[in-house]
Amino acid sequence: MIRSLLLRARSSPEDRRILAWVKRSFGLRPADLALYKQALRHSSAVPEDRPDLPDNERLEFLGDAILDAVVGSLLFERYPKEGEGFLTRMRSKLVSRQQLSELARRVDIAKVMESNVTRGHETSVPGNALEATFGAIYLEQGFERARKAIVKLIISQYDLRELEKEDRDNKSRLLEWGQKHRRRVDFHITEDGGRGGRGKTYLCEARVDGEVRGTGRGPSKKKAEQEAADAAFRSMEKRRSGGRGRGRRPRDRNDGQGPSQAA
């Protein structure tokens, strides 16, 4: 206790801010503060004259694996009677890039994160920093404490029952397919100015491993994402069929089936 108070007294305002954020977000008291500072440091924040200063990419890699294991275990225990398709679909909803970015926003990670990425181009940076923080917690606190902290965070921010009720639409199915086949699926949204006084229009690109597979437009982000996912499925099924015709709509079964892995 005395050591903790002395450490806090000697720490900088930035250090105290990070300590408070970790305590507030995860209920933990960091001992190795440098590890958490690394987790919150994007590569763009590393000065050219300090190549020895580590960024968070390695911790992000580790945190991604920890998050997958924790969420997989959580769902496996919570839904003992559900099959692989349901579990994969639920996991994809919880660990998707969009969901991680939203979770990072909810815990105000931007207030403690180091990044020089231009605003508007940093959609994945906060979520990546959150994953890196999971990696830091695992290294310092061990898997069991990391598991409890991550589960507590997820449960406090999301209602799993509401996620269960969501329609099995093409966006969910595309995310599920990406999880099953280890492909990165992202939905990149931009805002188009209103035309004729009709309000905002959102444009969305559905990307698989960085390649645009479908685009959509709509009056809301959700509508634009759904249109992009629909277009992505049509495109990927057309590739699968060798470009003949429009291709069949992917099967809507509870087994996680989607486009072929080669899509």
BAFI-3210 file (N, C-alpha, C; in Angstrom, 3 decimals, decimal comma, padded with zeros to 6 digits):
// residues 263
n [1|2|3|4|5|6|7|8|9|10|11|12|13|14|15|16|17|18|19|20|21|22|23|24|25|26|27|28|29|30|31|32|33|34|35|36|37|38|39|40|41|42|43|44|45|46|47|48|49|50|51|52|53|54|55|56|57|58|59|60|61|62|63|64|65|66|67|68|69|70|71|72|73|74|75|76|77|78|79|80|81|82|83|84|85|86|87|88|89|90|91|92|93|94|95|96|97|98|99|100|101|102|103|104|105|106|107|108|109|110|111|112|113|114|115|116|117|118|119|120|121|122|123|124|125|126|127|128|129|130|131|132|133|134|135|136|137|138|139|140|141|142|143|144|145|146|147|148|149|150|151|152|153|154|155|156|157|158|159|160|161|162|163|164|165|166|167|168|169|170|171|172|173|174|175|176|177|178|179|180|181|182|183|184|185|186|187|188|189|190|191|192|193|194|195|196|197|198|199|200|201|202|203|204|205|206|207|208|209|210|211|212|213|214|215|216|217|218|219|220|221|222|223|224|225|226|227|228|229|230|231|232|233|234|235|236|237|238|239|240|241|242|243|244|245|246|247|248|249|250|251|252|253|254|255|256|257|258|259|260|261|262|263]
n.u [000,830|001,856|003,982|002,604|001,379|003,629|004,642|002,577|002,786|005,189|004,713|003,919|001,446|000,357|000,942|-000,590|-003,098|-003,351|-003,118|-005,458|-007,368|-007,036|-007,732|-010,391|-011,581|-010,984|-010,737|-008,263|-004,944|-002,204|001,145|003,378|003,720|004,871|004,359|001,643|001,605|002,944|001,060|-000,868|000,273|000,403|002,018|002,438|002,985|005,544|008,579|010,927|013,524|013,551|013,728|013,896|011,729|008,979|006,092|002,535|001,984|002,823|001,713|-000,942|-001,343|-001,064|-003,125|-005,377|-005,504|-005,919|-008,394|-010,070|-009,924|-011,017|-013,622|-014,603|-014,579|-016,364|-018,813|-019,082|-019,506|-021,790|-023,770|-024,585|-026,078|-026,087|-025,024|-022,029|-022,342|-024,057|-022,474|-020,184|-021,296|-022,200|-019,747|-018,507|-020,004|-019,207|-016,419|-015,793|-014,228|-015,595|-017,119|-015,146|-014,019|-016,167|-016,426|-014,000|-014,435|-016,464|-015,147|-013,551|-010,927|-009,469|-008,646|-006,383|-004,699|-001,887|-001,435|-000,787|-002,274|-004,257|-007,363|-010,353|-009,196|-008,649|-010,151|-009,731|-007,751|-008,276|-009,634|-007,640|-005,752|-007,138|-007,227|-004,484|-004,138|-005,497|-003,651|-001,503|-002,556|-002,818|-000,079|000,947|-000,847|-001,690|-003,575|-006,105|-006,903|-006,941|-008,955|-011,214|-011,338|-011,812|-014,218|-015,894|-015,871|-017,083|-019,632|-020,602|-020,994|-022,480|-025,553|-026,061|-028,352|-029,783|-028,126|-028,494|-031,045|-030,858|-031,475|-030,522|-028,859|-027,265|-024,961|-024,225|-023,820|-021,733|-019,672|-019,532|-018,692|-016,143|-014,896|-014,939|-013,301|-010,962|-010,587|-010,259|-012,855|-014,265|-016,269|-016,378|-017,290|-018,454|-019,546|-021,948|-022,760|-025,963|-028,450|-030,439|-031,705|-032,487|-031,258|-028,684|-026,617|-025,269|-022,339|-021,026|-018,410|-017,884|-015,327|-012,983|-010,199|-009,035|-009,760|-012,236|-015,395|-018,043|-020,433|-022,531|-025,371|-027,228|-029,825|-029,107|-026,423|-026,630|-028,358|-026,800|-024,621|-025,879|-026,684|-024,193|-023,129|-024,927|-024,292|-021,652|-021,895|-023,205|-021,237|-019,126|-020,233|-020,623|-018,003|-017,336|-018,867|-017,588|-018,159|-020,444|-023,612|-025,775|-025,285|-026,003|-027,932|-026,308|-026,639|-029,005|-028,489|-028,151|-025,412|-023,185|-022,556|-021,337|-019,971|-017,597|-014,350|-012,414|-013,267]
n.v [-001,203|001,285|001,443|001,656|004,146|005,808|005,390|006,507|009,138|009,924|009,762|011,011|013,394|012,188|009,487|009,046|009,425|007,225|005,120|005,558|005,159|002,432|001,260|002,125|001,047|-001,700|-002,568|-003,023|-002,664|-001,465|-002,663|-002,722|-000,141|000,776|-001,206|-000,956|001,602|001,131|-000,505|001,347|002,908|003,898|003,089|005,394|007,296|007,020|008,599|009,590|009,697|007,926|005,000|002,865|002,866|000,988|000,133|-000,686|-002,979|-005,719|-006,398|-006,050|-008,181|-010,313|-009,706|-009,992|-012,767|-013,532|-012,326|-013,713|-016,296|-015,822|-014,839|-017,001|-018,998|-017,863|-017,852|-020,587|-021,654|-020,278|-020,945|-023,902|-025,667|-024,870|-024,949|-025,026|-023,116|-021,084|-020,246|-019,306|-017,219|-015,509|-014,918|-013,515|-011,200|-010,018|-009,649|-008,335|-005,917|-003,468|-003,665|-003,751|-001,227|000,323|-000,496|000,416|003,145|003,482|003,097|005,262|005,259|006,895|009,049|008,297|007,239|007,112|008,547|009,627|009,542|010,819|012,249|010,635|008,807|006,874|004,642|001,993|002,197|002,843|000,471|-001,414|-000,608|-001,229|-004,025|-004,473|-003,649|-005,672|-007,676|-006,699|-006,826|-009,582|-010,402|-009,183|-009,796|-012,416|-015,198|-015,838|-013,580|-011,733|-012,839|-012,573|-009,774|-008,967|-010,297|-009,093|-006,471|-006,779|-007,820|-005,689|-003,774|-004,769|-006,370|-009,622|-011,031|-009,365|-009,365|-011,985|-011,862|-010,508|-010,258|-012,764|-011,533|-010,583|-009,134|-010,064|-012,730|-012,531|-011,576|-013,757|-015,753|-014,730|-015,009|-017,804|-018,678|-017,359|-014,842|-011,355|-009,230|-006,156|-003,213|-000,284|002,964|005,990|009,393|010,955|014,121|015,667|015,645|017,877|018,707|016,466|015,223|013,221|010,850|007,636|005,949|002,758|000,372|-003,020|-004,973|-007,547|-008,879|-006,423|-005,907|-004,490|-005,834|-005,347|-002,670|-000,198|001,972|004,195|005,686|005,389|004,169|001,442|000,517|001,060|-000,624|-003,132|-003,218|-003,169|-005,582|-007,395|-006,957|-007,801|-010,545|-011,360|-010,771|-012,433|-014,963|-015,034|-015,084|-017,541|-019,230|-019,025|-016,800|-017,214|-016,260|-014,853|-016,091|-018,097|-017,268|-017,301|-020,115|-020,093|-021,337|-022,698|-023,195|-021,770|-021,444|-019,926|-017,953|-019,760|-020,702|-019,975|-017,701]
n.w [000,000|000,935|-000,843|-003,239|-002,887|-002,794|-005,354|-006,874|-006,036|-007,143|-009,821|-013,148|-014,431|-016,721|-016,258|-013,943|-014,986|-016,711|-014,864|-013,363|-015,350|-016,057|-013,614|-013,363|-015,688|-015,691|-013,104|-011,945|-010,547|-011,988|-011,925|-013,509|-015,143|-017,507|-019,353|-019,879|-020,916|-023,265|-024,524|-025,118|-027,003|-030,215|-033,347|-034,821|-032,962|-032,102|-031,822|-034,378|-033,517|-031,467|-031,820|-030,170|-028,556|-027,817|-029,804|-029,875|-031,385|-031,152|-028,684|-029,328|-031,103|-029,306|-027,498|-029,131|-029,487|-026,816|-026,298|-028,100|-026,956|-024,406|-024,949|-026,426|-024,430|-022,582|-024,032|-024,595|-022,053|-021,258|-023,065|-023,166|-024,717|-027,307|-030,772|-032,892|-034,943|-033,887|-031,687|-032,994|-034,444|-032,397|-031,212|-033,277|-033,292|-030,934|-031,061|-033,378|-035,563|-035,623|-033,291|-031,321|-031,646|-030,869|-028,218|-027,238|-027,489|-025,609|-023,200|-023,117|-024,246|-025,876|-024,387|-023,069|-024,882|-027,111|-030,147|-033,451|-035,659|-038,251|-037,500|-038,390|-039,974|-038,225|-037,508|-036,638|-034,765|-031,939|-031,123|-031,617|-029,730|-027,438|-027,593|-027,358|-024,750|-023,417|-023,883|-022,387|-019,792|-019,529|-019,607|-017,307|-015,218|-015,543|-016,988|-015,787|-014,255|-016,324|-017,887|-016,174|-015,969|-018,627|-019,225|-017,325|-018,296|-020,843|-020,158|-018,687|-020,598|-022,728|-023,577|-023,661|-024,216|-025,872|-028,099|-028,887|-029,904|-032,263|-035,727|-038,054|-040,210|-043,343|-042,716|-040,152|-040,833|-042,646|-041,009|-039,302|-041,080|-041,688|-039,174|-038,910|-040,994|-040,573|-041,791|-042,323|-041,788|-042,491|-042,064|-043,639|-043,088|-044,459|-044,439|-046,415|-047,660|-047,151|-049,695|-051,464|-049,168|-047,751|-045,671|-044,023|-045,779|-045,749|-046,722|-047,371|-047,319|-047,683|-046,633|-047,251|-045,909|-046,453|-049,072|-051,136|-051,270|-051,532|-051,814|-050,249|-049,714|-047,639|-045,519|-042,915|-040,815|-040,272|-042,303|-044,585|-044,098|-044,217|-046,907|-048,135|-047,188|-048,338|-051,043|-050,998|-050,469|-052,804|-054,700|-053,875|-054,048|-056,765|-057,672|-056,636|-058,185|-060,529|-062,015|-063,444|-064,210|-061,651|-059,327|-056,413|-053,507|-050,391|-048,195|-045,547|-042,909|-039,616|-039,207|-039,594|-042,230|-045,165|-047,825|-049,853|-048,538|-050,261|-051,404]
ca.u [000,000|002,745|004,738|001,688|001,204|004,872|004,701|001,623|003,290|006,312|004,296|003,535|-000,005|-000,001|000,960|-001,738|-004,289|-003,400|-003,415|-006,871|-008,170|-006,982|-008,510|-011,803|-012,075|-010,766|-010,684|-006,915|-003,907|-000,982|002,458|004,307|003,038|005,480|003,707|000,352|001,897|003,246|-000,203|-001,655|001,108|000,353|003,318|002,566|003,402|006,946|009,431|011,963|014,787|013,394|013,322|013,902|010,453|008,110|004,681|001,628|001,569|003,006|000,716|-002,228|-001,369|-001,310|-004,456|-006,368|-005,604|-006,510|-009,813|-010,739|-010,022|-011,919|-014,994|-014,976|-014,871|-017,588|-019,977|-019,157|-020,089|-023,110|-024,743|-024,160|-026,894|-026,007|-024,013|-020,895|-022,774|-024,540|-021,344|-019,335|-022,020|-022,160|-018,376|-018,227|-020,653|-018,516|-015,002|-015,590|-013,473|-016,522|-017,509|-013,995|-013,895|-017,252|-016,077|-012,913|-015,057|-017,243|-014,251|-012,780|-009,507|-008,812|-008,101|-005,089|-003,988|-000,926|-001,564|-000,718|-003,048|-005,226|-008,728|-011,117|-008,519|-008,221|-011,281|-009,337|-006,678|-008,711|-009,901|-006,348|-005,147|-007,858|-006,706|-003,126|-004,293|-005,807|-002,375|-000,710|-003,151|-002,449|001,343|001,223|-001,746|-001,991|-004,773|-007,357|-007,295|-007,280|-010,276|-012,242|-011,438|-012,420|-015,619|-016,602|-016,022|-018,069|-020,956|-021,057|-021,260|-023,377|-026,580|-025,962|-029,698|-030,149|-027,359|-029,146|-032,295|-030,601|-031,744|-029,330|-028,782|-026,034|-023,801|-023,839|-023,343|-020,418|-018,736|-019,392|-017,862|-014,774|-014,387|-014,774|-012,218|-009,792|-010,471|-010,605|-014,021|-014,474|-017,245|-015,830|-018,410|-018,203|-020,796|-022,144|-023,600|-027,358|-028,754|-031,806|-032,302|-033,066|-030,508|-027,435|-026,563|-024,052|-021,769|-020,309|-017,673|-017,627|-013,990|-012,457|-008,741|-008,674|-010,275|-013,653|-016,200|-019,405|-020,692|-023,936|-025,735|-028,494|-030,059|-028,516|-025,231|-027,053|-028,887|-025,676|-023,853|-026,617|-026,605|-022,823|-022,990|-025,673|-023,508|-020,455|-022,293|-023,470|-019,947|-018,321|-020,867|-020,370|-016,628|-017,332|-019,459|-016,774|-018,667|-021,600|-024,880|-025,741|-024,869|-027,057|-027,845|-025,734|-027,612|-029,286|-028,574|-027,525|-024,155|-022,068|-022,220|-021,286|-019,221|-016,481|-013,145|-011,582|-013,879]
ca.v [000,000|002,444|001,478|002,147|005,579|006,472|005,340|007,489|010,479|010,232|009,613|012,222|013,464|011,179|008,186|008,965|009,293|005,838|004,293|005,730|004,554|000,970|000,917|002,368|000,192|-003,133|-002,901|-003,512|-001,685|-001,862|-002,540|-002,426|000,907|000,887|-002,178|-000,381|002,740|000,552|-000,975|002,501|003,703|003,517|003,260|006,773|008,159|006,747|009,597|009,032|009,585|006,954|003,703|001,879|002,962|-000,009|000,449|-001,689|-003,986|-007,072|-006,601|-006,198|-009,556|-011,171|-009,404|-010,562|-014,184|-013,628|-011,973|-014,850|-017,386|-015,432|-014,789|-018,373|-019,682|-017,268|-018,322|-022,036|-021,927|-019,659|-021,582|-025,309|-026,460|-024,304|-025,530|-024,212|-021,971|-020,036|-019,742|-018,527|-015,993|-014,636|-014,437|-012,516|-009,955|-009,444|-009,344|-007,707|-004,667|-002,401|-003,805|-003,368|000,226|000,865|-000,772|001,353|004,467|003,500|003,198|006,512|004,947|007,995|009,991|007,820|006,624|007,922|008,315|010,799|009,249|011,877|011,913|010,261|007,648|006,068|003,834|000,765|002,452|002,647|-000,946|-002,104|-000,278|-001,989|-005,394|-004,457|-003,563|-007,037|-008,392|-006,211|-007,382|-011,005|-010,544|-008,748|-010,349|-013,821|-015,421|-015,847|-012,194|-011,116|-013,373|-011,946|-008,355|-008,822|-010,720|-008,035|-005,332|-007,120|-007,941|-004,367|-002,907|-005,380|-007,304|-010,776|-011,439|-008,548|-009,862|-013,232|-011,566|-009,854|-011,061|-013,343|-010,848|-010,855|-008,568|-011,030|-013,949|-012,256|-011,548|-015,140|-016,440|-014,282|-015,656|-019,244|-018,939|-016,529|-013,744|-010,093|-008,578|-004,811|-002,350|001,075|003,876|007,418|010,160|011,777|015,270|015,563|016,224|018,365|018,879|015,206|014,674|012,517|009,544|006,934|005,035|001,703|-000,635|-004,278|-005,384|-008,835|-008,778|-005,144|-005,771|-004,153|-006,884|-004,871|-001,314|000,078|003,352|004,224|006,832|005,091|003,328|000,042|000,220|001,060|-001,845|-004,286|-003,211|-003,545|-007,011|-008,093|-006,866|-008,625|-011,944|-011,604|-010,756|-013,589|-016,151|-014,999|-015,582|-018,976|-019,959|-018,774|-015,672|-017,598|-015,808|-014,011|-016,871|-018,363|-016,642|-018,250|-020,822|-019,494|-022,414|-022,395|-023,956|-020,871|-021,555|-018,672|-018,190|-020,706|-020,080|-019,471|-016,491]
ca.w [000,000|001,006|-002,103|-004,267|-002,682|-003,192|-006,820|-007,382|-005,730|-008,049|-011,210|-013,877|-014,663|-017,723|-015,593|-013,041|-015,827|-017,177|-013,690|-013,033|-016,419|-015,909|-012,420|-013,648|-016,771|-015,474|-011,688|-011,665|-010,236|-012,698|-011,284|-014,601|-015,901|-018,840|-020,223|-020,284|-021,786|-024,571|-025,105|-025,550|-027,913|-031,634|-034,014|-035,309|-031,854|-031,777|-032,495|-035,249|-032,783|-030,391|-032,384|-029,089|-027,844|-028,462|-030,033|-029,316|-032,361|-030,626|-027,639|-030,009|-031,584|-028,149|-026,967|-030,038|-029,146|-025,485|-026,423|-028,731|-025,985|-023,322|-025,457|-026,742|-023,175|-022,034|-024,785|-024,427|-020,738|-021,118|-023,963|-023,251|-025,647|-028,657|-031,639|-033,325|-035,739|-032,983|-030,906|-033,906|-034,780|-031,232|-031,045|-034,307|-032,899|-029,791|-031,296|-034,681|-035,506|-035,274|-031,896|-030,508|-031,711|-030,048|-026,825|-026,912|-027,323|-024,364|-022,034|-023,279|-024,401|-026,589|-023,421|-022,563|-026,002|-027,867|-031,585|-034,311|-036,867|-038,539|-037,133|-039,565|-040,536|-037,091|-037,093|-035,962|-033,805|-030,549|-030,884|-031,559|-028,441|-026,410|-027,667|-026,801|-023,293|-022,972|-023,888|-021,250|-018,568|-019,481|-019,272|-015,943|-014,203|-015,781|-017,801|-015,032|-013,968|-017,605|-018,265|-015,342|-016,302|-019,952|-019,113|-016,587|-019,201|-021,872|-019,550|-018,241|-021,745|-023,706|-023,133|-024,546|-024,636|-027,030|-029,232|-029,316|-030,610|-033,544|-036,920|-038,685|-041,489|-044,080|-042,022|-039,122|-041,482|-043,233|-039,881|-038,847|-042,074|-041,491|-037,965|-039,148|-041,945|-040,251|-042,755|-041,683|-042,390|-041,952|-042,723|-043,586|-043,321|-044,613|-044,457|-047,600|-047,332|-047,581|-051,007|-051,575|-047,856|-047,285|-044,562|-044,274|-046,429|-045,361|-047,702|-046,670|-048,072|-046,980|-047,058|-046,790|-045,944|-047,034|-050,444|-051,174|-051,894|-051,741|-051,349|-049,986|-049,369|-046,929|-044,635|-041,611|-040,908|-040,301|-043,637|-045,519|-043,832|-044,721|-048,368|-048,493|-046,912|-049,392|-052,275|-050,819|-050,642|-054,223|-055,391|-053,490|-054,615|-058,206|-057,827|-056,334|-059,305|-061,719|-062,793|-064,253|-063,659|-060,478|-058,160|-055,463|-052,191|-049,441|-047,394|-044,253|-041,948|-038,332|-039,127|-039,894|-043,646|-045,915|-049,059|-049,682|-047,973|-051,355|-051,994]
c.u [000,866|003,534|003,878|001,494|002,446|005,009|003,782|002,137|004,390|005,897|003,869|002,008|-000,470|-000,063|-000,262|-003,041|-004,451|-003,739|-004,902|-007,763|-008,190|-007,816|-009,999|-012,366|-012,019|-010,716|-009,326|-005,978|-002,604|000,266|003,512|003,658|003,579|004,804|002,379|000,552|002,246|001,967|-001,013|-000,906|001,044|001,697|003,531|003,057|004,852|007,830|010,527|013,288|014,688|012,944|013,290|012,578|009,446|006,678|003,829|001,284|001,722|001,981|-000,683|-002,405|-001,716|-002,722|-005,575|-006,595|-006,268|-008,011|-010,606|-010,953|-011,038|-013,373|-015,478|-015,363|-016,167|-018,830|-020,173|-019,847|-021,511|-024,175|-024,376|-024,915|-026,822|-024,849|-022,950|-021,330|-023,226|-023,375|-020,428|-019,984|-021,981|-020,752|-018,056|-018,861|-019,876|-017,083|-014,745|-014,851|-014,372|-016,899|-016,372|-013,820|-014,964|-016,950|-014,970|-013,464|-015,780|-016,362|-013,304|-011,284|-008,752|-008,162|-006,734|-004,207|-003,018|-001,054|-001,501|-001,433|-004,105|-006,630|-009,543|-010,498|-008,120|-009,296|-010,871|-008,309|-007,136|-008,979|-008,619|-005,656|-005,833|-007,398|-005,303|-003,166|-004,656|-004,522|-001,503|-001,233|-002,768|-000,989|001,617|000,419|-002,021|-003,340|-006,053|-007,826|-007,673|-008,674|-011,384|-012,441|-012,141|-013,893|-016,439|-016,863|-017,109|-019,480|-021,500|-021,489|-022,290|-024,351|-026,568|-027,329|-030,160|-029,388|-027,971|-030,342|-032,083|-030,886|-030,451|-029,216|-027,425|-024,803|-023,301|-023,238|-021,970|-019,351|-018,471|-018,488|-016,394|-014,133|-014,052|-013,553|-010,989|-009,524|-010,931|-011,727|-014,234|-015,570|-016,781|-016,928|-017,917|-019,554|-020,847|-023,078|-025,005|-027,586|-030,203|-032,495|-032,876|-032,264|-029,294|-027,660|-025,227|-023,636|-020,934|-019,613|-017,486|-016,312|-013,623|-010,946|-008,296|-009,199|-011,776|-014,413|-017,641|-019,561|-022,189|-024,142|-027,073|-028,625|-029,521|-027,298|-025,623|-027,555|-027,754|-024,837|-024,557|-026,553|-025,217|-022,600|-023,722|-024,868|-022,258|-020,778|-022,547|-022,161|-019,145|-018,923|-020,673|-018,968|-016,589|-017,869|-018,731|-017,303|-019,874|-022,870|-024,684|-025,283|-026,015|-026,849|-027,283|-026,816|-027,776|-029,543|-027,837|-026,234|-022,955|-021,682|-022,268|-020,602|-018,093|-015,262|-012,292|-012,123|-012,939]
c.v [001,255|002,595|002,042|003,642|006,367|006,517|006,383|008,913|010,887|010,236|010,950|012,258|012,416|009,789|008,013|008,798|007,857|004,899|004,354|005,065|003,024|000,526|001,043|001,363|-001,293|-003,548|-003,422|-002,354|-002,124|-001,683|-002,152|-001,402|001,030|-000,057|-001,633|000,834|002,254|000,109|000,168|003,381|003,153|003,815|004,685|007,726|007,935|007,747|008,921|008,854|008,637|005,599|002,596|001,857|002,027|000,492|-000,741|-002,860|-005,417|-007,383|-006,747|-007,627|-010,513|-010,964|-009,961|-012,041|-014,383|-013,354|-013,118|-015,985|-017,060|-015,440|-016,190|-019,149|-019,173|-017,830|-019,826|-022,389|-021,400|-020,358|-023,052|-026,134|-025,956|-024,912|-024,539|-022,973|-020,800|-019,412|-018,873|-017,195|-015,004|-014,075|-013,337|-011,175|-009,249|-008,995|-008,735|-006,387|-003,511|-002,454|-003,392|-001,854|000,889|000,671|000,178|002,762|004,559|003,626|004,395|006,261|006,079|008,985|009,577|007,255|007,618|007,581|009,632|010,554|010,331|011,421|011,669|009,065|006,660|005,105|002,599|000,991|002,284|001,181|-001,754|-001,850|-001,036|-003,445|-005,473|-004,376|-004,922|-007,862|-007,994|-006,785|-008,850|-011,182|-010,198|-009,522|-011,841|-014,000|-015,286|-014,435|-011,454|-011,562|-012,676|-010,482|-008,137|-009,201|-009,637|-006,830|-005,604|-007,149|-006,587|-003,479|-003,458|-006,340|-008,493|-011,236|-010,637|-009,000|-011,157|-012,948|-010,968|-010,797|-011,583|-012,785|-011,106|-010,237|-009,547|-012,282|-013,744|-012,201|-012,956|-015,936|-016,048|-014,911|-017,126|-019,543|-018,050|-015,473|-012,460|-009,409|-007,235|-004,109|-000,910|002,053|005,309|008,117|011,040|012,920|015,108|016,252|016,655|018,510|017,618|014,558|013,887|011,219|008,917|005,968|004,005|000,776|-001,863|-004,826|-006,735|-008,805|-007,514|-004,898|-005,507|-005,240|-006,456|-003,465|-001,124|001,527|003,316|005,428|006,619|004,202|001,857|-000,358|000,144|-000,205|-003,073|-004,364|-003,631|-005,037|-007,832|-008,120|-007,741|-010,097|-012,268|-011,689|-012,019|-014,893|-016,208|-015,486|-017,087|-019,792|-019,691|-017,685|-016,009|-017,134|-014,964|-014,776|-017,035|-017,564|-017,673|-018,860|-020,180|-020,600|-022,036|-023,187|-023,106|-020,890|-020,205|-018,950|-019,184|-019,975|-019,467|-018,184|-015,310]
c.w [000,000|-000,287|-003,217|-004,149|-003,102|-004,701|-007,431|-007,170|-006,698|-009,528|-011,809|-014,019|-015,682|-017,089|-014,694|-013,821|-016,317|-016,028|-013,342|-014,075|-016,314|-014,719|-012,703|-014,661|-016,456|-014,001|-011,255|-011,340|-010,914|-011,850|-012,318|-015,531|-017,322|-019,832|-020,741|-021,181|-023,188|-025,279|-025,691|-026,552|-029,339|-032,295|-034,506|-034,225|-031,437|-032,524|-033,326|-034,517|-031,579|-030,929|-031,332|-028,330|-028,505|-028,662|-029,579|-030,246|-031,845|-029,532|-028,227|-030,522|-030,440|-027,609|-027,815|-029,716|-027,783|-025,554|-027,045|-027,735|-024,891|-023,788|-025,823|-025,502|-022,550|-022,719|-024,628|-023,104|-020,624|-021,956|-024,169|-024,287|-027,080|-029,437|-032,075|-034,087|-034,882|-032,212|-031,764|-034,227|-033,606|-031,013|-032,054|-033,965|-031,794|-030,098|-032,671|-034,509|-035,093|-033,794|-030,957|-030,498|-030,857|-028,561|-026,357|-026,691|-025,982|-023,126|-022,141|-023,437|-025,097|-025,628|-022,895|-023,673|-026,644|-029,344|-032,325|-035,635|-037,040|-038,200|-038,400|-040,258|-039,430|-036,603|-036,319|-034,858|-032,355|-030,220|-030,794|-030,219|-027,306|-026,403|-027,064|-025,278|-022,707|-022,893|-022,710|-019,937|-018,416|-019,040|-017,810|-014,900|-014,367|-016,462|-016,989|-014,692|-015,243|-018,046|-017,481|-015,704|-017,635|-019,911|-018,403|-017,479|-020,231|-021,297|-019,121|-019,400|-022,725|-023,055|-024,096|-025,022|-025,836|-028,274|-029,777|-030,203|-031,998|-034,708|-037,508|-040,102|-042,136|-043,433|-040,953|-039,743|-042,110|-042,137|-039,363|-039,788|-041,909|-040,264|-038,225|-040,005|-041,732|-041,320|-042,059|-042,443|-041,704|-042,736|-042,537|-044,003|-043,461|-044,734|-045,686|-047,231|-047,864|-048,912|-051,030|-050,231|-047,263|-046,162|-045,002|-045,047|-046,070|-046,470|-046,955|-047,666|-047,193|-047,525|-046,451|-046,994|-046,680|-048,438|-050,410|-051,935|-052,137|-051,196|-051,150|-049,589|-048,645|-046,023|-043,222|-041,817|-041,040|-041,688|-044,661|-045,348|-044,389|-046,249|-048,831|-048,282|-047,965|-050,684|-052,187|-051,022|-052,112|-055,007|-055,118|-054,016|-056,133|-058,508|-057,643|-057,497|-060,613|-062,605|-063,627|-063,556|-062,417|-059,244|-057,188|-054,183|-051,222|-048,559|-046,030|-043,244|-040,689|-038,163|-039,476|-041,361|-044,307|-047,230|-048,806|-049,150|-049,057|-051,928|-051,856]
res [m|i|r|s|l|l|l|r|a|r|s|s|p|e|d|r|r|i|l|a|w|v|k|r|s|f|g|l|r|p|a|d|l|a|l|y|k|q|a|l|r|h|s|s|a|v|p|e|d|r|p|d|l|p|d|n|e|r|l|e|f|l|g|d|a|i|l|d|a|v|v|g|s|l|l|f|e|r|y|p|k|e|g|e|g|f|l|t|r|m|r|s|k|l|v|s|r|q|q|l|s|e|l|a|r|r|v|d|i|a|k|v|m|e|s|n|v|t|r|g|h|e|t|s|v|p|g|n|a|l|e|a|t|f|g|a|i|y|l|e|q|g|f|e|r|a|r|k|a|i|v|k|l|i|i|s|q|y|d|l|r|e|l|e|k|e|d|r|d|n|k|s|r|l|l|e|w|g|q|k|h|r|r|r|v|d|f|h|i|t|e|d|g|g|r|g|g|r|g|k|t|y|l|c|e|a|r|v|d|g|e|v|r|g|t|g|r|g|p|s|k|k|k|a|e|q|e|a|a|d|a|a|f|r|s|m|e|k|r|r|s|g|g|r|g|r|g|r|r|p|r|d|r|n|d|g|q|g|p|s|q|a|a]
***
